[in-house]
Amino acid sequence: MSDPIAEKEAGPTPAGEPDTNEPEKKKREYKDFGHEEEKPTHANVDMSLIELKAEDLYDKEKVDLETIVIDDVFKLLQCDEGGLNADEANRRLEIFGPNKLEQEEQNAFLQFLSFMWNPLSWVMEGAALVAIVLSNGEHRPPDWEDFAGIVALLFINSGIGFYEERNAGNAVKALMDSLAPKAKVKRDGSWREIESSELVPGDMVSFKIGDIVPADCRLTEAINVSIDQAALTGESLPQSKKLGDQCFSGSTCKQGEAEGVVISTGANTFFGRAASLVGQDDDTTGHLQKILAQIGSFCLVSIGIFVLAEIFVLYAGFRYNYRRGLDDILVLLIGGIPIAMPTVLSVTLAVGAQQLAKHKAIVTRITAIEELAGVTILCSDKTGTLTTNKLTIDRNLVKTYGPFSSDDVVLLAAYASRTENQDAIDQCVVGALGDVSRARAGITLLDFKPFNPVDKRTEITYREESSGKLKRVTKGMTGIIIELCSRNKTDDQENRLEADVEEFATRGLRALAVAYEELDGQDPEGEGNGFELIGLLAIFDPPRDDTKQTIDDALALGVKVKMVTGDQLAIAKETGRRLGLGDHMYPAKVLKEGPAAGGKHATLDEMIMDADGFAGVFPEHKYEIVKRLQALGHLCAMTGDGANDAPALSRANVGIAVEGATDAARGAADIVLTEPGLSTIVHAIRGSRVIFQRMRNYSIYACAVTIRIVVCFAILAFAWKFDFPPFMVLIIALLNDGTIMTLSVDRVLPSNTPDSWDLAEIFAYAVAYGLYLTASTVALVAVILETTFFQDKFSVSLSGDLTDHRNDPQLHTIVYLQVAVISQALIFITRSHSFFFMERPSFALMGAFVVAQVISSIIAAYGNWGFTKIHSIEGGWIGIVWVWNIIWFLPLDWIKFAMKATVIKRLRRRHQIAAAAELQASGGVPLTRTTSRAASVHESLYSNRVSFIRRAARKVGFGQKIKMNPAELQRFSSIQAQQTGQVLARHPSRPTA
């Protein structure tokens, strides 16, 4: 296939000038087709001393299976071309392990305990200890009821979170298993198809055009084999392979058939070693964990302030005895801690992962869903993601130079193409006919010369059945074909051809020349009357049918798409123009050299932000682009498919392995796509924003309830020495959690812009709602205690003398019912942007709310639990509480609107002014600040539970981790993957500069 850029640079020599440089130019032009020959060596050790185990086989100081002669490979692996038997294969599977990247299995018990491993849970666990240890005094037994209730609440929350996350993990595992590749292997003397994961060193494997090489192997038979190693090395052209050559796991056979002996599997393959460089950031704190840390801190500080206030007022001021004051403190601890927060967020993400799986997006890091909602820039590969990765003839651009029409040129080019076992060029030329059978219709094939790296063209000699004449057609690289032509070749024609090739080059189209001649006799090997140039075909990788619409959708969602491709700059620009991405693209070298002096960009960061994409990139370029975009304050998503993309995928906030990606890319990615194209990513972005809205709604609700509980019961204790039973707060928390869990499937609308956590807004809403609900309870108690309004108007009564005893058991029940009902109803306010009745909740949420209120009302009507200090109340009181709550609930929407118009508006304006000032001070580029050490330590308490699980698992021997010697890496991996990977390994938690 021709390279228009190279042809442009090495075009015809102007007339009248000696063509002295032509051979050198051709050598430069076609050097990519060859590869350096490395002669095999013999093993320089006594092979009888080498044992069949990984420690010996992969010790490069002893032996190198990649370079020794093939006979020594068979000796070392103790096998032959007849393959292994089943028993020996199973034995080796025990020795070397499965042929797949190692994954640490989470221990179910530790995973369950991990839901109790965060500061919010620690406070509840502390409250349980207070109930069982510190409450044991003043001739009263330990508070077993509260202890049991707290422990039950912890276990229920952990159980729900564990169940949902386990289900999501199982769904992901099932989908990943469905992607497991197959391999054709010789076992017990016969060929069979097995899972690639079952391959072992010494197996004989076979693959043909279109197959994925299942493991690192050495070829024992090769028939016209060409291997695409783009995912491995980034090379755009397939590499020819011969007997004895090595083929790497994950590369694709583009031509021919081959057999080989497996020399390494799993973690010892090229991909396995490259993948071990990434995804090892055990100590990092994810974006969601940082948010959870700040929300948790808000709740803990709020509780701490009022706990201290109660200690001073109740003990120092009111002279409470030890046990009475402790009960009041327990109310604040139990009721104020949003114990369900980690579980609700985890369940919401787990359910979201299952929903995204329906769009063929497998989430391998569950917190990536939250980060995807805030992604502002998507760096997308071109080939196979934006385009089809199937070369196509652009029939509108066919150039003709002889007596044939453009349709004739395409037909003759199809004659000069294989119709079976095709390479990519032959396939696209024959496919341009529409009807593949036309490529051989009306002719008799006499001789065919396939493409090879030396001649760089194909040729067919055929007999035209209608006339009986022998004719010959050739197609190939423009420079080669024009040199062959001897008939009707003029300076004007060559000038025109040069102009056409240059036009194709500027548009990123590859040129394929076609020539034709007739034979005088009936000898297929005879000389013809001379080739005549008849046409030039434009070949390109067309955009996918849905790509343009998908990019438009992404832009409408506020996500900027940047193309990051290893292809040539001209090709990238043409693709960008066709997709509406723009053609403002740069070669990768600018990332090293920086913007040109005197240009419109003062800094490299400005150039990266302004660019529509980059061409000719290597893995270290992708990594650098992602790193700089993150330094500019953007959440960045990155797509990739190969081992050389793994460092960038690991660095990105959301790494996305596209359809057909290698195991190495999947291992480094957060999301794995099982369908081609970008449309799945846009579905995932919309889905993640729905999930984000659910989490935001819950966060406002949880913080508001914290304020509502701690402020309300502290005021009641200070004003009337009101001692609410701690066990009833547990009941409220339990019913709340049961209802709030259904938020994970609530109906919400995704935002049209990238989401972000504005905690100032969340806390402002929470304080407003919390204080309002506090007022509703305090006012009710004040009316009951200070007046006889309800008794006079509705003929209801309480059991005690409220003048002296402000802790009547029936009053406790009334307060319980009022707090339980209106607190849960708040969720309908926080989940809506307009009036609550204009955004219908899910049936699950509505049903759970109704069930919880029925249970609360039944407890109020029939609860006579002595240990809780409550007593059932008559129906009149229940009616009064419900009407009271409805009256107080209706203005909540107006509080929301008032907050938006005042406090929230002011906060947003202040944020915009600060951002603008920061932008101006930094010369147009946003600044980021390094997180303080104290903040990092604080956030790490909320870090991803997977880190805790892994550390605990290693301590007790539940899991093992892949280990490798970094000094070996250069022998197995590209320089780019080595350098960026080692940086990641050395600085896993290093903040962006």
N, C-alpha and C positions, 0 to 999 in steps of 0.2 A: 504494500500500500504506500502511496506516495506521501511525502511530507511536504506540504505546500510552503511552509516557512523555510525549510532547508532548500527547496527548489528555488524559492525566491532569491535566497542568498547565493545559490550556485547556479543561476540561470545561464542562458546561452551567452557566449562571448560576443561582443559587438563586432560587426563586420569590419574586416581590415586589421584586426588585432590578433596577434598570435595566441593560440589557445594553450599556453604553456602550463597554466595552473589547473586545467580541467581534471587530470587524474587525482590531484590532491583534493580538489573539491568533492569529487565523487567519493573519495575515501571518507572524508568528513561526513558527507551526507548519509552514507550507509553504514557507518561504523556500529550503529546500534543493533544491526542484525547479527553481529558475531559475538562470540564470547571467548575469553581467554581460556586456552587449553591448560588444564592442570593434570599432569600425568600421575596416575595412581602409584602408590608406593606399597611396599610390603611392611607388615607389622614387624617392628624391631624388637620384639620380646618373644620369649618362649610361650607360644599360644597354649601349650598344655597346662601352663600355670594359671591361665586366666579362667576364673570361674564364671559360670553363667549367672551373673547377678549384676545389678545396676552399678554397684560400687566399682566393679572392674571394667565393665563394658564401656562406661562413660567417663573413665579416667583418662584424659587426653595424654597424660604423661606415659601411660602404658600402651594405649592403642587408639587409633582414630578411625572409626568405622566409616567415616565420610570420605576418606582419601585412600585407604588401602585397596589393593586389588580385590576383585570380587570373589576370587577363590578363597582368600583369607577371611572374607566376611562370612562365608558359609562355614569355614572351620571354627571361627570364633563363636558363631551363633549355634553351632552344632546342629545344622540343618542341611537340607539339600533342596533341589528344585521340585521335588515331589511333595513338598509341604510338610506340615506337622500333623500328627494324629490328634484326636480329640483329647486324650489323656495328657499328652505333653503340653498341648495348648492351655489346658486348665491349670497344669502345674506352673507354667510360666506366668499365667495371669495372677497367680498367688504371689509370685516373685516380683513382678514388675508393676502390678496394679492395672487398672483399666486404662484404656487409651482415651482419656479425656482429662480436661483440666481439673485438678483437685478442688473440691469444695468442702469446706468444713461443715459437717452436719451439726445443727443446733440440738443440744440436749433438751428434751421437752421439759424436764423438771426445772432446769436453769432458766429456760425461756419463760416459764410460768413465774418464777421468782423475780425475774427481771422487771415485771410490771410493778413490783413494790420497791424498785431501786431508783428513787428520785426523792428530792427534798420534801415534796408534798406528802408522799407516803410516809417518809420518816417522821413527820410531825404527827400523823395519825397513829403510827406505831408507838410514838412517844406517848400519845394520849391513852393508848391501850395500857401501857406500862403504868401511867398515872392511875388509871382506874383499878388496876389489879394490885399495885404495890403501895403507892402513896395514899390511896383511899383507905387503907387498912389501919384505922385508928379510932379513938374515942369510943371504944367498946362496940364498934360496928364492923361487920365482916367486909372483906374486899368487895368492890363493886363488880360482881361477876356479870351482871346483866349488861352493863355498859361495855365491859371488856369483850364479852362474847359478841355484842352488836358491832363493835369497831372491827374486830377480827373478821366477822362475817362480811362486813362492808368491803374490807380490803380484799378478801378472797373472791367475793362476787365480781368486783371490778377487775381483778387480775384474771379471773376465769373467763369473763366475757372477752377481754382483750386478747387473751391467749387463744381462745377458740377462733375468733375472727381472723387473727393474724396467721394462725396455723392453717386455716382454710385457704387464705390468700396465698400462703407459701406453697401449699399443696397444689393449688391451681396453677401457679407459676411453674412448679416443678413438672406438672403434667404437660404443660405446653412446651417447656424446654425439652422434655423427653421426646415429644412428638417431632422435634426438629433433629433428632439424632440421625446422623448420616449412616448410610449403609456401605458395606464394603464387600467386594467379590474376592473370596479367599479360597485357597486350595487346602482342604482338610481331608485327611484319610484318603488322599489320592484323587479326590474329585472336587470340582469347583462348586461353591455354594455362596449364598448371600447371607451375611450376618451383620449385626450392629458393629459399627466401627469401634465402639468402646471395647469390644471383645478381642481386638487384634493384639498380638504379642510379638516381640522381636523374634525373627526367624520365620514368621508367616510368609507365604507366597501370595501376593495380591495381584489383581489385574484391574486395569481401568482403561477407558477409551474416551473418545471425544465427548465432552459435556460432563464427565465425571469429576468429582472432587478427589484429590489424592488423599487417602484416608490416614496415612501415617508417613513419617520420614522413611524413605526407602531408597535402595540402590537398584537401578534397572538391570534386569537380566535379559530383557528382550524389548526392543524399541522399533516400531514401524512408523516412520515419518512422524515422530512425536514432537509436539510443540506444547509447552506448559506456560500458562499465564501465572506469573508470580507477582502480579501488581499489588496484591494484598500484603505481600511479603517485603518487597523491595521498592514498590512504587513505579517499577518499570512499566511503560505503556505498551511495549511490544512483547508478545510471547517469546519464550526462549526455546530453541531447539534442543532436544535431549537425545543422547545416544546411549548405547550399551555401557553400563558402568556408572553413568551419571547419577547424581542424587536428585530426588524430587522431595519437596517439602510438604508436610501435612498442611492441608487447607488450600493449596494451589489448585488450579483448574486445568484439566486437559482440554486444550483448544483444537487439537488435531492429532490423528493417529491412534494407535493402540500400544499398550505397554504392559509388561509384567515386571515385577520387582520383588525383592526380599526386604521385609520390614527390618530396619535397624534401630529405630527408637520410637517409643510411644509415650503418650501422656505428657507429663511434666518435663520429660527429657527431649521432646521434639523442639524444633526451632520456635514454634509458637508458644509452647509451654514455658520455655525459658524467657521469652519476651514478656509473656503475660505475668510472670512472677514479679516483674518490676513494678507493676501498678496494682491499685486496689488494696494496698497494705496500710492505708492510713488509719490505723486503729485508734489513734489518739485525737483525731479531728473531731470538731464539734459541728454538726450539721446546722444548716440555716434554721430549720424548724426548732432544733434544740435551743438555739440562742433566743428565739422568741419565747419558747416555753419557759426558759430561765427567767426572762424579764416579767412575764405574766405571773409566774410563781412567786417571784420576789415581791411584786405588788401585793399579792394576797398575803404573803407571810409578814410583810411589814405592817399591813393594815391590822392583821390579827395581833401582832406583837405589841403595837401601840395600845390597843384596848385591853389586852391581857395585863400589861403593866399598869394601866389606869385602874383596872379592877383590883389588882393586888394592893395598890395604895389606898383606894377608896374603901373597899370592902373590909380589908384587914385593919388598916391604920385609922380610917374614918369611922366605919360602922362597927368595928370590933367583932367582926364575924369570927365564929370558931373555925378551926382548921378545915373540917370536912365540908361545911356549908359553902365556904368560899371556893373550895376546890371544885365543887359541882358547877358553880357558875363559870369558872375558868374552862372546865371541860366543854361547856356549851359553846363557847367561842372557838375552841380548838376543833371540835368535831364539826360544828356547823359552818365555820368559816373556811376550812380547807376545801378547795375544790378537788377532792380526792379522785374524782372520776376523770379529771382533765387528761392525764396521760392516756387513760383507757379510751375515752371518747375520741381523742385525736387519732389514736392508733386504730381504733375500729373504723373511723371515717376514712382513713387512708387505706386500710385493708379492703373495705368494701369498694372504695374507689379503684383499687388495683384490679379487683375482679371485674368492675365495669369497663375499665380500659382494656382488659383482655378481650372483651367482646369486639373491640375495634382492632384486634390483632396487635396490641401493644403490651408486651410482657414487662412488668415492673419488677426489677431485681433489687432495687433499693427503694423501700417504700416511701421514705421521706422525700424522694426526688419528685413525687407528685406535687407537693407543696411548692417546691422550687420551680417546677415547670410552669406553674400558674404565674410566676413573676418574671419569667424569661422575657427579656427585651430584645435580644439578638439571637438569631439562629444561624449558625455557620453550617452551611450544607455543602456536601460533596456534590460534584456535578454528575459524574458517570454512574448511571444506575439509580440515582436518586432523583435528580432533576430531569435526567434523560433516560431513555430506555435501555442504554448500553447495547443497542442493536444498530449497527451501521445501516444507513439507508441511502439510496440514490435519490437526489433531488431532481426529479424529472423536469422541473421548470428551468433548470440551469444547465441542461445538457448543451455543450458546444459542438458544432459540426464543422468539418473542414473539407469534406469531400462530397461525393454525389449522394450520400445517404442521409435520410432524415434522422431526427433525434430518436424516434422509435426504432429505426433500423439499427442505430448505434447501440442502443440498449440490448436489442435482440442479439446482435453479433457479440457483444461483450458477454452475454449469458452463454452463448455457444462456447466461449473460451473460459468457462467456469465449470467446476465440478458440480455434479448434481447429487452426489452422495459423499459422505465423509468430508464435508466442506469446511474450509476455514471461514473467518468472518467476512472477508471481501467477497468470496464466491457466493456465500449465502445471501448477502445483500444485493448483489447484482442479479442473481437468479430470482430473488424475491421481488425485484422491481418489475418483473414481467406480469406479476399477478397470478398467472397460471404457470406453475413450475414445469409442467409437461412441455411447454413451448420451447424450453431450452434444448430439447433434442428432437423436436417435431420436424419432419421433412428433411433430416440430414442423417447420414451414416457416419458414425465416429470411426476414424481411421487411426488417429494418433493423438495423444494428449500429454502435454508436459505440465505438471503441477508447479505451483509457485515454490521457489527455493531461495534461500538467502543470497545466493550468488547471482543468479540471473534476474531475480526480482520481477518476474513476469510469468504469466501462464500462456500456453499456446495450444491451439487445437487445429488439427488437419481433418477435414471432413469432406464427404461427397454430398453434393446437393442433389437430392433424389429427383427433383423435377427436371434438371438439366443434365445430370450425370457428371458435372464438372467437379474437380477437386479444388478446394479453397482452404485458406488458412487465416486464422484470426489470432491476434495476440493482444493482451492487455497487461498493464503494469505501470511502474513508476514512469513519470513523464520523461525524465532525462534518458532512461533506458530505451523507451519506445521511440522517441524522436531520433535517436542515433541509429536505430534499426531501419528507419524509413529511408527509402532511396527513390521512390517514385513520387512525382508531383510535389516535391519539397522545395519551397521557395523561401526567400528571405521574408517576404510578406507573411507567409504562413507561420514561420517561426516567431516573427515579431508578435503576430496575433496570439499565438499559443502562449508566449511569454506573458503577454498582457492578461490573458485569461487565467493563467496560473497565479499571477500576482493578485488578480481580483479575488480568486478563491482563497488565497492566503490571507488577504486582509479581512476576509469574512470568516476565517477559521474553518474553511472547507478543505478536505483532502482531495487532491486531483488524481484521477485514474485515466490514463490515455489508452485509446483503442486504435489498432492498425489492422489493415486487411491486405491480402494479396491472393492472386489466383495462380494455380499450377497448370502448366501446359499439358503435361502428360497424365498418366494414371499411376505414377509412382508417388506414394504418400511421403516418401523421404526426399523427393526431388526438389530442385530449386524452383521458386516461384518467380513471378514477374516483378517482384520487389514490393515491399510493404509500403502502404500509403496511409498516412495519418487520417483517420476519418472522424474522430470525436474525442471529447474530453468529458468525463463524468465527474460530478461533484458528489462527494461522499461525506456524510455527517451523521453524528449521533443525535437523532431527533429528540426534542423534548417529549416527555410523557404527555398523553392526552389531557390529564387532569392537573398538570403541574402549574400552568399559568393561572388557572382558577384558584388553585391551592395557595399560590403565592399572593394573589389578590386577597384571599381570605386571611392569610397571615398578616398582611399589611393592615387590613381592616381591624385586626385584633391588636394592633399596636406592636407587632413583632417585626423587626427589620431582618430581612433575609440577606445574608452575604454568601456569595459563592466562594468556596475554597477548594480549588481543584489542582491536580498535578498536571493537567493538560496545558497546552500552549495558550499564550495570552490572547491571540487572535480568535482561537476557538472559544475561549471563555467569553470574550466580548460578544461574539455572534450569538452564543447561547443566551447571554444576558439580554440582548436586544430582542430575541424571539420570545423570551419569557416575560418581558416587561420589567426585568430586574434593573436594567440600566447597563451601560457599558463602561462605567467609570471604574476601571479595574487596573490593578498594578501587578507587575511581576514580583515574585517573591524576594528578589534581591533588595528591594527597597526596605525590607524589614531589617536588613543588615546595614545598608548604606544610608538609610534615612531619606527624607525628602530632598529634592534638588534645591540648590541654593537659588534664592530669588523666586521660588515657586509660590503658589498660593497657600501652601501648608508650612507653618512655622515649625511644627514638631511632627514626629512620627505618629504620636497618638491622634493628632488631628487628621492625619492622612488615613489612618485605620478607621476612624469613625466615619469619614467621608466616603470611603471606598464602597463600591458595590460588590467587590470581590477581589480575590487574589488568584493568580495563575502560576503554574510551575512550582507549587509548594511541596516541600518535603515535611516529614513528621515534625522536625523541630520548628518549622514555620507555623504549623497548625498550633503547636503548643504555645508559641510566642504570641500568636494572634489572640488565643483564648485568654492567656495571662494578662495581656494588655487591656483587653476589653473588660475583664473583671476589675483591673486596677482603676478603670474609668467609672466604676460604680454600677456596671451592668451585670445582670444575671445572664449567663451565656449558655446556650445549648449547642452541642456539637455532634454532627453525624459522622460516622466512619464505618468501615467494613473490614479493615485488615489489622494485622498485628502491629504494623507501623503506625496505626492511628491510636493505639491503646494509650500512650501517654497523654495525648490531647483529650481523649474521651474521659480519662480519669481526672484530668485537671478541670474540665468544664463543670459548671454547676449541675448540668444534666447531660450526661453522655448518652448518645442514642446510637445503638448498633442497628444498621439498616438490614433489610431482608437479604439473606444470603451471606451475612457477615461470618467471619471466622470465630472459632471458639475464643481466641485471644481477645478479639474486639468485644464479644459478648461478655467475657469475664470482666472487662474494664468498664463496660457501659452500665448505666442505671436503668435504661429502658431498651428492650430488644423488640424490633419490629419484625413481624412475620409476613408482611405484605410489602411489595415494592412501592417506592414513591414517597412523596412528602405528605400526601393527604392524611395518612394515619397519624402523622405528627400533629397536624392541625386538629384532628379529632381529639388527640391526647391533650393538647393545650386547652381546648374547650372543656374537656372533662375535668382537667386539673383545676380549672377556675371554678367550676361548680363545687368541687371538693373544698377549695380554698374558702368559698363563701360559707359553706357549712361550718368550717373550723372557726372562721371569724365570728359568725353568729353565736357559736357556743362560747367563744372567749369573752365576748361582751356579757353574755348571760352569766358565766361563771364568776367573773369579777364583780358583777352587780350583786349576785347572791352573797358573795363574801362580805361586801360592804353592808348589805341589808341585814345579815345575821349579826355581825360583830357590833355594828353601831346600834341596831335595834335592841338587842338583849343587854348591852352595856347600859343604854339609857334607861331601860326598864329597871335594871338592878339599882342604878344610881337614884332614880326618881322615886320608886316605890319599894325598893328592896325585894324585887320580884325574882324569885328563884325558879327558873324553868328547868324541868327535868332533862338531863343530858340524853336519856334513852329516846325521848321523843324527837330530839334533833337528829338522832340516827335514823329514825323512821322517815323523817322528812328527806334526809340525804338519800336514803335507799330508794324512795319513790321518785325523787328527782332523777337519780341516775338511770332508773329503769325507763323513764320517759325520754331523757336526753339522749340515750343510746340510739334512738330512732332518728336522730338528726343525721346519721350517716347515710340515710336514704331519703332525706327530705328533698322536696321540689324547690330548687332555687335557680335563678337565672345567672349565667356566667357574665362577668363584666366584659366590656369591649376594649379594655386596656389592661396591660399587665398589672397584676395584683401586687400589693406590698402591704406589709404589716405597719400600719401607723398606730403605734401603741398609745400615743398621746390621745388620739381619738377614742380608742377602745376604753382607756381608763376614764376619759371625760364622760362618755356615755354611761359607764358602769357606776361612777360616783353619782350622777344625776338620777339614774334609775334606782340605785340602792338607797339613797337618801329619801326619795319619794316613797318607796315601799316601806321604809322605816317609819315615815310619818303616818302611813296608813295604819300600821300596827299600834304605834304609840297613841294615836288619836282614838282608836277603838278602846284600848285599855283605859285611857283617861276618861272617856265617856262612861265606861262601866264602873270604874272605881270612884270617880268624882261626882257622878250624877246618878239619877234613877230613871233616866230617859227610856231605856229599853224596857225596864221593868214596868214603867207606867204605861207606855204605848202598846206593848205587845204581851203584857201579862206573863213575862218570864221571870225566873228567879234563880239565884245561886244558893248553894248549900251552906255557905259559911257567913260569918259576920265580917264583912269586908272592911269595917272600920278599923279592926285590930289585926285581921289576918288577911294580908294582901296576897297570899299564896293559896287561894282556894283551888282544890283539884279541878273543879269545873272551869275555872278561869284559865287554868293551864290548858285544858282541852280546847277552849274557845280560841286561845292564842295559837295553839298548834294548828287548828283547822284554817284559821285566817292566813297564817304564814305559809302553810303547805299549798293552799289553793292559788293565792295570788303570785307566789314565787314561781310556780310552774307556768302560770299564764304569761309571765314575762317573756317566755321564749317566742311567743307569737309577735311580740313587738320587735325583738332583736333580729328576727329572721326576715323581716320585711323592710323595704325601703320606703314604701308609701303607707297608707292605712293598712292595718293588719288584715282586714277582711278582703283586701284586693289581691292578695297573693296567697292562693290556696296551698295549705301545707299538704304533705303526703298523708295518705290514709294511715300509715304506720304511726306517724307522730300524733295525729289526731286521736287515733284509737288508744294509744298509750296514755295520752293526757286524760281521756275520759275514764279509763280504767283506774288510773292513779287517783283521780278525784272521787270516784265512787268508793275506793278503798279508804281514803282519808275521811270521807263522810261516815262510813260504816264504823271506823275506829272511834270517831267522835260520838256516834250514837250509842255504841255498845261497849266501848273500852272502859273496863273497871280494873285496871292493873295497879294494885297497891304500891308495888315497888317503883312505879313511875310517877306517883303522885298526880294521877289524872283520874277523872271520874266522868262517866258518860253524861251527855247533855241532852236536853229535850229538843224536839224538832224545831221549836221556835228559834232557839239559839242558832241552829244550823242554817235556818232560813235567813236570819239576821246577818250571819257571817257571809253567806253567799251574796246577798244583796249589797252588803257593805263593799265586798271585793269588786263586784261589777261596777259600782259607782266609782271606786277608785281606779279601776283598770282603764276605763274609757279615756281619761285624759292622757294616758301614757303616750299615745301617738303624738299628741300636741307637744309633749315634752321633747320627744324625738325631733320634731320639726323645729322647735325653738332652739334646741342645741345645734342643729345644722345651721340655722340662720345666725347664730351668735358665736358660741364658743368654738365650734368646729370650723366655721368660716374663718375666724380669727387665727386658729391654729394653722390652717392651710395657707393663709396669706403669709403668716410669719415664716412658714417652711419655704414658701416660694421665694420670699425676699432673701432668706439665708442662703438658699441654693444659688440664686442669681449672683449674690455677692461673692460666694465661693467660686463660682464659675468665672467671674470677672477677675478675681484675684489670681486665678490659676491660668489666665490666658486662654480661656475658652474650653478648658478641659476639666471635668469634675475631679475633685480631690477625694481621696479616701484616707481614713485615719487608722493607724495601727491600734488594734485592740489592746487595752492595758492588761498587764499580767493578772491583776486582781479580777478583772472581768472575765478573762479566759478561764481562770480557775473556777470562778462562779458558774460559768456556762458549762464547764466540763461536768459539773454535777448532774446536768440534764442531758449529757451526751447520749448519742445513739445507744440504745440498750444492747445492740449487737456487740459493741466493744466490750461491755461488761460480760456478756455471755462468753465471748471468745476468751477473755482473760480468765474467767472462772473455769471454762472448759479445759484450758491448758493446765491450770493449776492441778486439776484432779484427773488429768489424762483422758478427757473425753474426746479431744480433737488434736490433730496434728497439722502442721503448716509446711508448705513446700519450702525447702531450703535449697539454695544454690550458691555457687561460688561466683561472685560478681566478676572476678578476674577472667572467667571463662567466656563472659558474655560476648566479647568482640568476635569470637569465632563463630557465634551462632546468630548474632543479631546485627541489624543495620546500625551504623554509627549513630544515626538519628535517635533510634529507639534506645540505644545504650545511654547516650548523653542525657536525654530528657528523663529517662527512667531512673537513672542514678540520682539525678537532682530530686526527683520525687521521693526516692527511698531515703535520701539523707535528710530532707527537710519536709516531712509529712505534714507538719502543722505550721509551716512558715507562712506568716501573713503576706498578702500581696503588697508589693512595694508600690 
